[in-house]
Amino acid sequence: MTMRLDAYLKKSLLIKRRELANQLCDEGMVRVNGTPRRASHEVKVQDELEFPLYNRVLKVRVLALPEGNIKKADQWALFEVLEDKRLPLDLGYGDEDPFSPPPKPPRNH
C-alpha cells in the first residue's frame, strides 16, 4: 500500500495543511530516502522523510500509512522521529538550503 507524499504529511499531522506540504515539495525541500520528491510521490512503509518545519529540520521513518482521519494521540504510531535538528532563528527564510552543510570558516594564511 502507498500514499501520496503530501497526503501522508498532512494525515500524519507532521504538517498542518496539505497546501504547505505541496509548497515544500514543489520547492524541493522534502526528501524521501535522501532524494527531493514531488507532492505526488508515493510513500511506503520504511521510507525516510526529511523536511524543514519552521526553525527545525525533521527526519522521520514511516511506520504505517494512515487510514481515514487520525487523532493527535495516535499520530506517533505512524512515524518514528530519527532526527530533530534545530536551526538558529537568525537564518530567516532566505535562500539557505537547510540540507546543505554549514559553510566553512575562512582561513587566514
Gaussian input, Z-matrix of N, CA and C with variables (Angstrom, degrees):
# hf/3-21g

backbone

0 1
 N
 C     1     B1
 C     2     B2     1     A1
 N     3     B3     2     A2     1     D1
 C     4     B4     3     A3     2     D2
 C     5     B5     4     A4     3     D3
 N     6     B6     5     A5     4     D4
 C     7     B7     6     A6     5     D5
 C     8     B8     7     A7     6     D6
 N     9     B9     8     A8     7     D7
 C    10    B10     9     A9     8     D8
 C    11    B11    10    A10     9     D9
 N    12    B12    11    A11    10    D10
 C    13    B13    12    A12    11    D11
 C    14    B14    13    A13    12    D12
 N    15    B15    14    A14    13    D13
 C    16    B16    15    A15    14    D14
 C    17    B17    16    A16    15    D15
 N    18    B18    17    A17    16    D16
 C    19    B19    18    A18    17    D17
 C    20    B20    19    A19    18    D18
 N    21    B21    20    A20    19    D19
 C    22    B22    21    A21    20    D20
 C    23    B23    22    A22    21    D21
 N    24    B24    23    A23    22    D22
 C    25    B25    24    A24    23    D23
 C    26    B26    25    A25    24    D24
 N    27    B27    26    A26    25    D25
 C    28    B28    27    A27    26    D26
 C    29    B29    28    A28    27    D27
 N    30    B30    29    A29    28    D28
 C    31    B31    30    A30    29    D29
 C    32    B32    31    A31    30    D30
 N    33    B33    32    A32    31    D31
 C    34    B34    33    A33    32    D32
 C    35    B35    34    A34    33    D33
 N    36    B36    35    A35    34    D34
 C    37    B37    36    A36    35    D35
 C    38    B38    37    A37    36    D36
 N    39    B39    38    A38    37    D37
 C    40    B40    39    A39    38    D38
 C    41    B41    40    A40    39    D39
 N    42    B42    41    A41    40    D40
 C    43    B43    42    A42    41    D41
 C    44    B44    43    A43    42    D42
 N    45    B45    44    A44    43    D43
 C    46    B46    45    A45    44    D44
 C    47    B47    46    A46    45    D45
 N    48    B48    47    A47    46    D46
 C    49    B49    48    A48    47    D47
 C    50    B50    49    A49    48    D48
 N    51    B51    50    A50    49    D49
 C    52    B52    51    A51    50    D50
 C    53    B53    52    A52    51    D51
 N    54    B54    53    A53    52    D52
 C    55    B55    54    A54    53    D53
 C    56    B56    55    A55    54    D54
 N    57    B57    56    A56    55    D55
 C    58    B58    57    A57    56    D56
 C    59    B59    58    A58    57    D57
 N    60    B60    59    A59    58    D58
 C    61    B61    60    A60    59    D59
 C    62    B62    61    A61    60    D60
 N    63    B63    62    A62    61    D61
 C    64    B64    63    A63    62    D62
 C    65    B65    64    A64    63    D63
 N    66    B66    65    A65    64    D64
 C    67    B67    66    A66    65    D65
 C    68    B68    67    A67    66    D66
 N    69    B69    68    A68    67    D67
 C    70    B70    69    A69    68    D68
 C    71    B71    70    A70    69    D69
 N    72    B72    71    A71    70    D70
 C    73    B73    72    A72    71    D71
 C    74    B74    73    A73    72    D72
 N    75    B75    74    A74    73    D73
 C    76    B76    75    A75    74    D74
 C    77    B77    76    A76    75    D75
 N    78    B78    77    A77    76    D76
 C    79    B79    78    A78    77    D77
 C    80    B80    79    A79    78    D78
 N    81    B81    80    A80    79    D79
 C    82    B82    81    A81    80    D80
 C    83    B83    82    A82    81    D81
 N    84    B84    83    A83    82    D82
 C    85    B85    84    A84    83    D83
 C    86    B86    85    A85    84    D84
 N    87    B87    86    A86    85    D85
 C    88    B88    87    A87    86    D86
 C    89    B89    88    A88    87    D87
 N    90    B90    89    A89    88    D88
 C    91    B91    90    A90    89    D89
 C    92    B92    91    A91    90    D90
 N    93    B93    92    A92    91    D91
 C    94    B94    93    A93    92    D92
 C    95    B95    94    A94    93    D93
 N    96    B96    95    A95    94    D94
 C    97    B97    96    A96    95    D95
 C    98    B98    97    A97    96    D96
 N    99    B99    98    A98    97    D97
 C   100   B100    99    A99    98    D98
 C   101   B101   100   A100    99    D99
 N   102   B102   101   A101   100   D100
 C   103   B103   102   A102   101   D101
 C   104   B104   103   A103   102   D102
 N   105   B105   104   A104   103   D103
 C   106   B106   105   A105   104   D104
 C   107   B107   106   A106   105   D105
 N   108   B108   107   A107   106   D106
 C   109   B109   108   A108   107   D107
 C   110   B110   109   A109   108   D108
 N   111   B111   110   A110   109   D109
 C   112   B112   111   A111   110   D110
 C   113   B113   112   A112   111   D111
 N   114   B114   113   A113   112   D112
 C   115   B115   114   A114   113   D113
 C   116   B116   115   A115   114   D114
 N   117   B117   116   A116   115   D115
 C   118   B118   117   A117   116   D116
 C   119   B119   118   A118   117   D117
 N   120   B120   119   A119   118   D118
 C   121   B121   120   A120   119   D119
 C   122   B122   121   A121   120   D120
 N   123   B123   122   A122   121   D121
 C   124   B124   123   A123   122   D122
 C   125   B125   124   A124   123   D123
 N   126   B126   125   A125   124   D124
 C   127   B127   126   A126   125   D125
 C   128   B128   127   A127   126   D126
 N   129   B129   128   A128   127   D127
 C   130   B130   129   A129   128   D128
 C   131   B131   130   A130   129   D129
 N   132   B132   131   A131   130   D130
 C   133   B133   132   A132   131   D131
 C   134   B134   133   A133   132   D132
 N   135   B135   134   A134   133   D133
 C   136   B136   135   A135   134   D134
 C   137   B137   136   A136   135   D135
 N   138   B138   137   A137   136   D136
 C   139   B139   138   A138   137   D137
 C   140   B140   139   A139   138   D138
 N   141   B141   140   A140   139   D139
 C   142   B142   141   A141   140   D140
 C   143   B143   142   A142   141   D141
 N   144   B144   143   A143   142   D142
 C   145   B145   144   A144   143   D143
 C   146   B146   145   A145   144   D144
 N   147   B147   146   A146   145   D145
 C   148   B148   147   A147   146   D146
 C   149   B149   148   A148   147   D147
 N   150   B150   149   A149   148   D148
 C   151   B151   150   A150   149   D149
 C   152   B152   151   A151   150   D150
 N   153   B153   152   A152   151   D151
 C   154   B154   153   A153   152   D152
 C   155   B155   154   A154   153   D153
 N   156   B156   155   A155   154   D154
 C   157   B157   156   A156   155   D155
 C   158   B158   157   A157   156   D156
 N   159   B159   158   A158   157   D157
 C   160   B160   159   A159   158   D158
 C   161   B161   160   A160   159   D159
 N   162   B162   161   A161   160   D160
 C   163   B163   162   A162   161   D161
 C   164   B164   163   A163   162   D162
 N   165   B165   164   A164   163   D163
 C   166   B166   165   A165   164   D164
 C   167   B167   166   A166   165   D165
 N   168   B168   167   A167   166   D166
 C   169   B169   168   A168   167   D167
 C   170   B170   169   A169   168   D168
 N   171   B171   170   A170   169   D169
 C   172   B172   171   A171   170   D170
 C   173   B173   172   A172   171   D171
 N   174   B174   173   A173   172   D172
 C   175   B175   174   A174   173   D173
 C   176   B176   175   A175   174   D174
 N   177   B177   176   A176   175   D175
 C   178   B178   177   A177   176   D176
 C   179   B179   178   A178   177   D177
 N   180   B180   179   A179   178   D178
 C   181   B181   180   A180   179   D179
 C   182   B182   181   A181   180   D180
 N   183   B183   182   A182   181   D181
 C   184   B184   183   A183   182   D182
 C   185   B185   184   A184   183   D183
 N   186   B186   185   A185   184   D184
 C   187   B187   186   A186   185   D185
 C   188   B188   187   A187   186   D186
 N   189   B189   188   A188   187   D187
 C   190   B190   189   A189   188   D188
 C   191   B191   190   A190   189   D189
 N   192   B192   191   A191   190   D190
 C   193   B193   192   A192   191   D191
 C   194   B194   193   A193   192   D192
 N   195   B195   194   A194   193   D193
 C   196   B196   195   A195   194   D194
 C   197   B197   196   A196   195   D195
 N   198   B198   197   A197   196   D196
 C   199   B199   198   A198   197   D197
 C   200   B200   199   A199   198   D198
 N   201   B201   200   A200   199   D199
 C   202   B202   201   A201   200   D200
 C   203   B203   202   A202   201   D201
 N   204   B204   203   A203   202   D202
 C   205   B205   204   A204   203   D203
 C   206   B206   205   A205   204   D204
 N   207   B207   206   A206   205   D205
 C   208   B208   207   A207   206   D206
 C   209   B209   208   A208   207   D207
 N   210   B210   209   A209   208   D208
 C   211   B211   210   A210   209   D209
 C   212   B212   211   A211   210   D210
 N   213   B213   212   A212   211   D211
 C   214   B214   213   A213   212   D212
 C   215   B215   214   A214   213   D213
 N   216   B216   215   A215   214   D214
 C   217   B217   216   A216   215   D215
 C   218   B218   217   A217   216   D216
 N   219   B219   218   A218   217   D217
 C   220   B220   219   A219   218   D218
 C   221   B221   220   A220   219   D219
 N   222   B222   221   A221   220   D220
 C   223   B223   222   A222   221   D221
 C   224   B224   223   A223   222   D222
 N   225   B225   224   A224   223   D223
 C   226   B226   225   A225   224   D224
 C   227   B227   226   A226   225   D225
 N   228   B228   227   A227   226   D226
 C   229   B229   228   A228   227   D227
 C   230   B230   229   A229   228   D228
 N   231   B231   230   A230   229   D229
 C   232   B232   231   A231   230   D230
 C   233   B233   232   A232   231   D231
 N   234   B234   233   A233   232   D232
 C   235   B235   234   A234   233   D233
 C   236   B236   235   A235   234   D234
 N   237   B237   236   A236   235   D235
 C   238   B238   237   A237   236   D236
 C   239   B239   238   A238   237   D237
 N   240   B240   239   A239   238   D238
 C   241   B241   240   A240   239   D239
 C   242   B242   241   A241   240   D240
 N   243   B243   242   A242   241   D241
 C   244   B244   243   A243   242   D242
 C   245   B245   244   A244   243   D243
 N   246   B246   245   A245   244   D244
 C   247   B247   246   A246   245   D245
 C   248   B248   247   A247   246   D246
 N   249   B249   248   A248   247   D247
 C   250   B250   249   A249   248   D248
 C   251   B251   250   A250   249   D249
 N   252   B252   251   A251   250   D250
 C   253   B253   252   A252   251   D251
 C   254   B254   253   A253   252   D252
 N   255   B255   254   A254   253   D253
 C   256   B256   255   A255   254   D254
 C   257   B257   256   A256   255   D255
 N   258   B258   257   A257   256   D256
 C   259   B259   258   A258   257   D257
 C   260   B260   259   A259   258   D258
 N   261   B261   260   A260   259   D259
 C   262   B262   261   A261   260   D260
 C   263   B263   262   A262   261   D261
 N   264   B264   263   A263   262   D262
 C   265   B265   264   A264   263   D263
 C   266   B266   265   A265   264   D264
 N   267   B267   266   A266   265   D265
 C   268   B268   267   A267   266   D266
 C   269   B269   268   A268   267   D267
 N   270   B270   269   A269   268   D268
 C   271   B271   270   A270   269   D269
 C   272   B272   271   A271   270   D270
 N   273   B273   272   A272   271   D271
 C   274   B274   273   A273   272   D272
 C   275   B275   274   A274   273   D273
 N   276   B276   275   A275   274   D274
 C   277   B277   276   A276   275   D275
 C   278   B278   277   A277   276   D276
 N   279   B279   278   A278   277   D277
 C   280   B280   279   A279   278   D278
 C   281   B281   280   A280   279   D279
 N   282   B282   281   A281   280   D280
 C   283   B283   282   A282   281   D281
 C   284   B284   283   A283   282   D282
 N   285   B285   284   A284   283   D283
 C   286   B286   285   A285   284   D284
 C   287   B287   286   A286   285   D285
 N   288   B288   287   A287   286   D286
 C   289   B289   288   A288   287   D287
 C   290   B290   289   A289   288   D288
 N   291   B291   290   A290   289   D289
 C   292   B292   291   A291   290   D290
 C   293   B293   292   A292   291   D291
 N   294   B294   293   A293   292   D292
 C   295   B295   294   A294   293   D293
 C   296   B296   295   A295   294   D294
 N   297   B297   296   A296   295   D295
 C   298   B298   297   A297   296   D296
 C   299   B299   298   A298   297   D297
 N   300   B300   299   A299   298   D298
 C   301   B301   300   A300   299   D299
 C   302   B302   301   A301   300   D300
 N   303   B303   302   A302   301   D301
 C   304   B304   303   A303   302   D302
 C   305   B305   304   A304   303   D303
 N   306   B306   305   A305   304   D304
 C   307   B307   306   A306   305   D305
 C   308   B308   307   A307   306   D306
 N   309   B309   308   A308   307   D307
 C   310   B310   309   A309   308   D308
 C   311   B311   310   A310   309   D309
 N   312   B312   311   A311   310   D310
 C   313   B313   312   A312   311   D311
 C   314   B314   313   A313   312   D312
 N   315   B315   314   A314   313   D313
 C   316   B316   315   A315   314   D314
 C   317   B317   316   A316   315   D315
 N   318   B318   317   A317   316   D316
 C   319   B319   318   A318   317   D317
 C   320   B320   319   A319   318   D318
 N   321   B321   320   A320   319   D319
 C   322   B322   321   A321   320   D320
 C   323   B323   322   A322   321   D321
 N   324   B324   323   A323   322   D322
 C   325   B325   324   A324   323   D323
 C   326   B326   325   A325   324   D324

   B1=1.4554
   B2=1.5273
   B3=1.3223
   B4=1.4564
   B5=1.5304
   B6=1.3387
   B7=1.4592
   B8=1.5201
   B9=1.3238
   B10=1.4689
   B11=1.5281
   B12=1.3256
   B13=1.4648
   B14=1.5252
   B15=1.3365
   B16=1.4711
   B17=1.5266
   B18=1.3258
   B19=1.4659
   B20=1.5211
   B21=1.3373
   B22=1.4679
   B23=1.5253
   B24=1.3407
   B25=1.4655
   B26=1.5252
   B27=1.3321
   B28=1.4607
   B29=1.5278
   B30=1.3300
   B31=1.4665
   B32=1.5282
   B33=1.3490
   B34=1.4573
   B35=1.5305
   B36=1.3410
   B37=1.4615
   B38=1.5222
   B39=1.3359
   B40=1.4589
   B41=1.5230
   B42=1.3385
   B43=1.4617
   B44=1.5226
   B45=1.3249
   B46=1.4700
   B47=1.5283
   B48=1.3500
   B49=1.4673
   B50=1.5176
   B51=1.3284
   B52=1.4647
   B53=1.5285
   B54=1.3360
   B55=1.4617
   B56=1.5413
   B57=1.3216
   B58=1.4675
   B59=1.5331
   B60=1.3220
   B61=1.4662
   B62=1.5278
   B63=1.3375
   B64=1.4672
   B65=1.5181
   B66=1.3249
   B67=1.4645
   B68=1.5287
   B69=1.3291
   B70=1.4667
   B71=1.5273
   B72=1.3219
   B73=1.4681
   B74=1.5289
   B75=1.3409
   B76=1.4686
   B77=1.5184
   B78=1.3385
   B79=1.4618
   B80=1.5303
   B81=1.3380
   B82=1.4617
   B83=1.5140
   B84=1.3401
   B85=1.4568
   B86=1.5306
   B87=1.3322
   B88=1.4647
   B89=1.5216
   B90=1.3184
   B91=1.4646
   B92=1.5177
   B93=1.3252
   B94=1.4641
   B95=1.5224
   B96=1.3082
   B97=1.4681
   B98=1.5385
   B99=1.3423
   B100=1.4564
   B101=1.5174
   B102=1.3331
   B103=1.4628
   B104=1.5247
   B105=1.3481
   B106=1.4745
   B107=1.5235
   B108=1.3272
   B109=1.4731
   B110=1.5162
   B111=1.3325
   B112=1.4576
   B113=1.5291
   B114=1.3299
   B115=1.4664
   B116=1.5304
   B117=1.3306
   B118=1.4631
   B119=1.5373
   B120=1.3376
   B121=1.4662
   B122=1.5278
   B123=1.3139
   B124=1.4649
   B125=1.5244
   B126=1.3271
   B127=1.4682
   B128=1.5156
   B129=1.3282
   B130=1.4667
   B131=1.5250
   B132=1.3242
   B133=1.4628
   B134=1.5306
   B135=1.3224
   B136=1.4710
   B137=1.5280
   B138=1.3480
   B139=1.4664
   B140=1.5220
   B141=1.3347
   B142=1.4593
   B143=1.5210
   B144=1.3325
   B145=1.4534
   B146=1.5211
   B147=1.3281
   B148=1.4590
   B149=1.5225
   B150=1.3423
   B151=1.4633
   B152=1.5253
   B153=1.3611
   B154=1.4641
   B155=1.5287
   B156=1.3197
   B157=1.4589
   B158=1.5160
   B159=1.3242
   B160=1.4603
   B161=1.5232
   B162=1.3366
   B163=1.4644
   B164=1.5305
   B165=1.3221
   B166=1.4639
   B167=1.5208
   B168=1.3258
   B169=1.4611
   B170=1.5252
   B171=1.3200
   B172=1.4685
   B173=1.5184
   B174=1.3229
   B175=1.4646
   B176=1.5215
   B177=1.3280
   B178=1.4642
   B179=1.5215
   B180=1.3272
   B181=1.4697
   B182=1.5203
   B183=1.3286
   B184=1.4651
   B185=1.5306
   B186=1.3372
   B187=1.4676
   B188=1.5264
   B189=1.3404
   B190=1.4673
   B191=1.5172
   B192=1.3240
   B193=1.4621
   B194=1.5284
   B195=1.3381
   B196=1.4679
   B197=1.5192
   B198=1.3137
   B199=1.4624
   B200=1.5168
   B201=1.3176
   B202=1.4612
   B203=1.5200
   B204=1.3293
   B205=1.4551
   B206=1.5255
   B207=1.3263
   B208=1.4623
   B209=1.5251
   B210=1.3348
   B211=1.4647
   B212=1.5205
   B213=1.3331
   B214=1.4629
   B215=1.5296
   B216=1.3161
   B217=1.4678
   B218=1.5317
   B219=1.3389
   B220=1.4663
   B221=1.5222
   B222=1.3481
   B223=1.4613
   B224=1.5277
   B225=1.3289
   B226=1.4740
   B227=1.5211
   B228=1.3278
   B229=1.4627
   B230=1.5331
   B231=1.3438
   B232=1.4595
   B233=1.5240
   B234=1.3376
   B235=1.4656
   B236=1.5178
   B237=1.3316
   B238=1.4552
   B239=1.5313
   B240=1.3227
   B241=1.4613
   B242=1.5261
   B243=1.3308
   B244=1.4622
   B245=1.5269
   B246=1.3364
   B247=1.4573
   B248=1.5264
   B249=1.3259
   B250=1.4607
   B251=1.5235
   B252=1.3497
   B253=1.4605
   B254=1.5148
   B255=1.3158
   B256=1.4650
   B257=1.5168
   B258=1.3271
   B259=1.4622
   B260=1.5188
   B261=1.3429
   B262=1.4692
   B263=1.5193
   B264=1.3189
   B265=1.4582
   B266=1.5249
   B267=1.3345
   B268=1.4598
   B269=1.5254
   B270=1.3390
   B271=1.4609
   B272=1.5184
   B273=1.3162
   B274=1.4625
   B275=1.5180
   B276=1.3113
   B277=1.4697
   B278=1.5164
   B279=1.3240
   B280=1.4610
   B281=1.5064
   B282=1.3179
   B283=1.4573
   B284=1.5201
   B285=1.3245
   B286=1.4665
   B287=1.5220
   B288=1.3150
   B289=1.4655
   B290=1.5166
   B291=1.3433
   B292=1.4694
   B293=1.5244
   B294=1.3419
   B295=1.4562
   B296=1.5252
   B297=1.3350
   B298=1.4629
   B299=1.5240
   B300=1.3398
   B301=1.4555
   B302=1.5258
   B303=1.3319
   B304=1.4648
   B305=1.5277
   B306=1.3317
   B307=1.4700
   B308=1.5170
   B309=1.3306
   B310=1.4601
   B311=1.5231
   B312=1.3294
   B313=1.4649
   B314=1.5355
   B315=1.3401
   B316=1.4712
   B317=1.5322
   B318=1.3163
   B319=1.4775
   B320=1.5208
   B321=1.3027
   B322=1.4695
   B323=1.5143
   B324=1.3148
   B325=1.4757
   B326=1.4908
   A1=109.16
   A2=116.56
   A3=121.56
   A4=109.33
   A5=115.33
   A6=121.49
   A7=107.80
   A8=117.25
   A9=121.05
   A10=109.93
   A11=115.25
   A12=121.41
   A13=111.71
   A14=117.84
   A15=119.47
   A16=111.73
   A17=117.23
   A18=121.04
   A19=110.55
   A20=117.62
   A21=120.33
   A22=110.81
   A23=116.92
   A24=120.11
   A25=111.00
   A26=117.22
   A27=121.40
   A28=111.36
   A29=117.24
   A30=120.61
   A31=113.28
   A32=116.75
   A33=119.66
   A34=111.37
   A35=115.87
   A36=123.97
   A37=112.89
   A38=117.31
   A39=120.14
   A40=109.63
   A41=116.37
   A42=122.70
   A43=106.79
   A44=116.49
   A45=120.75
   A46=114.48
   A47=117.37
   A48=120.11
   A49=110.54
   A50=116.31
   A51=120.76
   A52=110.60
   A53=116.01
   A54=121.16
   A55=110.23
   A56=117.26
   A57=121.31
   A58=110.28
   A59=117.43
   A60=121.40
   A61=109.94
   A62=117.06
   A63=122.03
   A64=111.11
   A65=116.31
   A66=121.23
   A67=110.69
   A68=117.42
   A69=120.95
   A70=110.89
   A71=116.81
   A72=121.06
   A73=110.70
   A74=116.78
   A75=121.29
   A76=111.58
   A77=117.03
   A78=121.36
   A79=111.97
   A80=117.57
   A81=121.22
   A82=113.44
   A83=117.39
   A84=121.60
   A85=113.40
   A86=117.64
   A87=120.46
   A88=108.00
   A89=115.21
   A90=120.10
   A91=109.95
   A92=115.03
   A93=121.85
   A94=106.00
   A95=116.43
   A96=122.74
   A97=110.81
   A98=116.09
   A99=121.78
   A100=115.96
   A101=118.54
   A102=122.10
   A103=110.23
   A104=118.25
   A105=119.34
   A106=110.28
   A107=117.21
   A108=121.67
   A109=111.34
   A110=116.05
   A111=123.42
   A112=109.27
   A113=115.38
   A114=121.51
   A115=111.68
   A116=117.30
   A117=120.83
   A118=113.26
   A119=117.66
   A120=120.41
   A121=109.81
   A122=116.73
   A123=121.58
   A124=110.06
   A125=116.44
   A126=123.64
   A127=108.63
   A128=115.98
   A129=119.95
   A130=109.32
   A131=115.98
   A132=121.88
   A133=109.30
   A134=116.52
   A135=126.71
   A136=113.90
   A137=119.03
   A138=120.05
   A139=108.73
   A140=115.98
   A141=121.11
   A142=108.31
   A143=116.44
   A144=122.71
   A145=108.91
   A146=116.59
   A147=121.32
   A148=107.73
   A149=115.91
   A150=119.94
   A151=110.32
   A152=115.53
   A153=119.25
   A154=109.88
   A155=115.55
   A156=121.19
   A157=107.25
   A158=115.73
   A159=122.36
   A160=109.72
   A161=118.93
   A162=120.08
   A163=112.26
   A164=117.02
   A165=119.67
   A166=110.97
   A167=114.70
   A168=121.29
   A169=106.40
   A170=116.04
   A171=121.66
   A172=110.40
   A173=114.98
   A174=120.93
   A175=105.65
   A176=116.31
   A177=121.30
   A178=110.57
   A179=115.85
   A180=121.98
   A181=107.22
   A182=115.86
   A183=122.06
   A184=108.24
   A185=115.99
   A186=120.85
   A187=111.72
   A188=116.34
   A189=120.63
   A190=108.43
   A191=115.84
   A192=121.36
   A193=108.04
   A194=117.43
   A195=119.45
   A196=112.02
   A197=114.88
   A198=121.09
   A199=106.73
   A200=116.90
   A201=120.48
   A202=110.66
   A203=115.73
   A204=120.61
   A205=110.52
   A206=114.87
   A207=121.50
   A208=109.58
   A209=116.31
   A210=120.09
   A211=108.57
   A212=116.11
   A213=120.93
   A214=110.87
   A215=117.61
   A216=121.53
   A217=112.01
   A218=117.32
   A219=121.15
   A220=113.52
   A221=117.92
   A222=120.47
   A223=111.97
   A224=118.55
   A225=121.34
   A226=112.70
   A227=118.14
   A228=120.89
   A229=110.58
   A230=117.51
   A231=121.31
   A232=113.31
   A233=117.33
   A234=119.87
   A235=110.49
   A236=114.44
   A237=122.39
   A238=106.41
   A239=117.24
   A240=120.73
   A241=108.40
   A242=115.98
   A243=121.35
   A244=110.70
   A245=115.66
   A246=120.32
   A247=108.80
   A248=116.39
   A249=122.16
   A250=106.69
   A251=115.59
   A252=120.79
   A253=110.04
   A254=116.18
   A255=121.24
   A256=108.78
   A257=116.36
   A258=121.28
   A259=108.25
   A260=117.62
   A261=118.92
   A262=110.04
   A263=116.61
   A264=120.60
   A265=112.54
   A266=118.33
   A267=119.82
   A268=113.22
   A269=118.61
   A270=120.70
   A271=111.26
   A272=116.87
   A273=119.66
   A274=110.59
   A275=116.09
   A276=120.80
   A277=110.30
   A278=116.94
   A279=121.12
   A280=111.47
   A281=116.16
   A282=121.63
   A283=112.76
   A284=117.76
   A285=119.53
   A286=110.12
   A287=115.58
   A288=121.10
   A289=107.46
   A290=118.81
   A291=119.79
   A292=112.80
   A293=118.10
   A294=120.58
   A295=112.13
   A296=117.66
   A297=119.27
   A298=110.15
   A299=117.33
   A300=119.37
   A301=110.02
   A302=117.54
   A303=118.94
   A304=110.59
   A305=117.77
   A306=119.59
   A307=111.11
   A308=115.33
   A309=119.55
   A310=108.75
   A311=117.07
   A312=118.86
   A313=110.04
   A314=117.06
   A315=119.27
   A316=110.51
   A317=114.50
   A318=119.89
   A319=109.51
   A320=115.89
   A321=121.08
   A322=108.02
   A323=116.25
   A324=120.07
   A325=111.05
   D1=140.76
   D2=178.68
   D3=-132.09
   D4=168.89
   D5=179.31
   D6=-149.65
   D7=146.69
   D8=176.67
   D9=-57.99
   D10=143.85
   D11=-178.92
   D12=-58.07
   D13=-48.41
   D14=-178.54
   D15=-64.04
   D16=-36.91
   D17=178.50
   D18=-67.12
   D19=-40.13
   D20=178.73
   D21=-62.99
   D22=-46.23
   D23=-178.98
   D24=-59.82
   D25=-38.17
   D26=179.85
   D27=-73.99
   D28=-51.56
   D29=-174.41
   D30=-68.22
   D31=-27.69
   D32=178.23
   D33=-82.77
   D34=-1.63
   D35=178.89
   D36=67.39
   D37=19.64
   D38=174.53
   D39=-72.04
   D40=-37.87
   D41=176.58
   D42=-125.53
   D43=133.46
   D44=-171.66
   D45=-69.05
   D46=-34.01
   D47=-176.60
   D48=-124.48
   D49=138.14
   D50=179.25
   D51=-64.75
   D52=-31.76
   D53=177.95
   D54=-59.93
   D55=-41.98
   D56=178.04
   D57=-67.32
   D58=-39.90
   D59=177.08
   D60=-60.35
   D61=-43.53
   D62=177.57
   D63=-61.09
   D64=-44.35
   D65=-178.25
   D66=-62.87
   D67=-44.84
   D68=178.49
   D69=-61.96
   D70=-41.15
   D71=179.06
   D72=-65.17
   D73=-44.51
   D74=-179.60
   D75=-61.15
   D76=-32.48
   D77=-179.50
   D78=-85.27
   D79=2.39
   D80=178.50
   D81=74.28
   D82=22.79
   D83=-175.50
   D84=-92.40
   D85=-10.87
   D86=-179.87
   D87=-105.31
   D88=123.22
   D89=-179.69
   D90=-112.20
   D91=136.54
   D92=175.19
   D93=-113.93
   D94=118.35
   D95=-177.07
   D96=52.65
   D97=39.37
   D98=175.02
   D99=87.47
   D100=-3.15
   D101=-177.47
   D102=-114.86
   D103=129.75
   D104=176.22
   D105=-59.76
   D106=134.62
   D107=-176.88
   D108=-130.12
   D109=154.17
   D110=176.73
   D111=-78.93
   D112=167.20
   D113=-179.55
   D114=-62.08
   D115=-27.31
   D116=-176.46
   D117=-84.26
   D118=-2.78
   D119=179.87
   D120=-60.38
   D121=138.84
   D122=-179.39
   D123=-86.21
   D124=121.03
   D125=179.52
   D126=-93.63
   D127=140.90
   D128=175.60
   D129=-131.13
   D130=167.35
   D131=-179.99
   D132=-58.64
   D133=140.46
   D134=-179.02
   D135=84.19
   D136=-4.24
   D137=173.72
   D138=-67.18
   D139=148.65
   D140=175.08
   D141=-107.69
   D142=126.01
   D143=-179.12
   D144=-109.85
   D145=138.93
   D146=176.80
   D147=-135.05
   D148=128.28
   D149=-177.39
   D150=-157.84
   D151=151.37
   D152=177.08
   D153=-81.41
   D154=145.35
   D155=177.55
   D156=-145.04
   D157=106.28
   D158=-177.26
   D159=57.21
   D160=-116.44
   D161=-175.34
   D162=-102.64
   D163=30.85
   D164=178.73
   D165=-149.71
   D166=166.79
   D167=175.11
   D168=-121.00
   D169=122.88
   D170=-179.62
   D171=-101.58
   D172=139.96
   D173=172.23
   D174=-126.33
   D175=120.74
   D176=-177.11
   D177=-130.57
   D178=154.49
   D179=173.42
   D180=-108.13
   D181=132.62
   D182=179.50
   D183=-74.60
   D184=122.14
   D185=178.72
   D186=-101.27
   D187=-29.84
   D188=-179.45
   D189=-157.76
   D190=157.49
   D191=176.98
   D192=-102.23
   D193=130.58
   D194=-177.17
   D195=-70.55
   D196=146.08
   D197=173.31
   D198=-118.21
   D199=116.34
   D200=-177.27
   D201=76.01
   D202=-162.49
   D203=-179.33
   D204=-81.92
   D205=144.93
   D206=-175.72
   D207=-113.53
   D208=138.15
   D209=173.89
   D210=-77.20
   D211=148.36
   D212=-178.25
   D213=-55.17
   D214=-38.44
   D215=-178.77
   D216=-65.91
   D217=-24.00
   D218=-177.45
   D219=-93.92
   D220=-5.30
   D221=-174.32
   D222=-62.66
   D223=-28.83
   D224=-175.21
   D225=-70.33
   D226=-13.24
   D227=176.42
   D228=-79.93
   D229=-12.19
   D230=-174.92
   D231=-90.62
   D232=-24.15
   D233=-177.58
   D234=-151.10
   D235=162.48
   D236=176.99
   D237=-122.05
   D238=128.15
   D239=179.07
   D240=-78.64
   D241=118.77
   D242=179.83
   D243=-92.39
   D244=-34.31
   D245=-176.82
   D246=-153.21
   D247=141.34
   D248=177.53
   D249=-137.40
   D250=88.92
   D251=-176.96
   D252=-89.75
   D253=127.85
   D254=175.91
   D255=-86.25
   D256=136.61
   D257=176.38
   D258=-103.18
   D259=143.44
   D260=175.80
   D261=-60.68
   D262=139.16
   D263=-177.08
   D264=-67.26
   D265=-22.18
   D266=-177.00
   D267=-77.08
   D268=-2.80
   D269=177.65
   D270=-68.49
   D271=-34.48
   D272=-177.21
   D273=71.82
   D274=-164.04
   D275=-178.35
   D276=-120.52
   D277=43.85
   D278=-179.66
   D279=-78.13
   D280=-137.87
   D281=-176.38
   D282=-90.76
   D283=7.18
   D284=-177.81
   D285=-67.54
   D286=136.74
   D287=175.38
   D288=-94.31
   D289=116.13
   D290=-177.62
   D291=-64.85
   D292=-12.38
   D293=-178.82
   D294=-94.80
   D295=-11.27
   D296=-178.02
   D297=-77.16
   D298=151.46
   D299=178.58
   D300=-67.10
   D301=154.53
   D302=-179.96
   D303=-62.92
   D304=149.01
   D305=-179.53
   D306=-65.39
   D307=147.11
   D308=178.91
   D309=-81.11
   D310=139.56
   D311=178.77
   D312=-67.83
   D313=146.26
   D314=179.91
   D315=-65.92
   D316=146.21
   D317=179.21
   D318=-98.47
   D319=140.21
   D320=174.18
   D321=-101.67
   D322=123.40
   D323=-179.48
   D324=-99.82

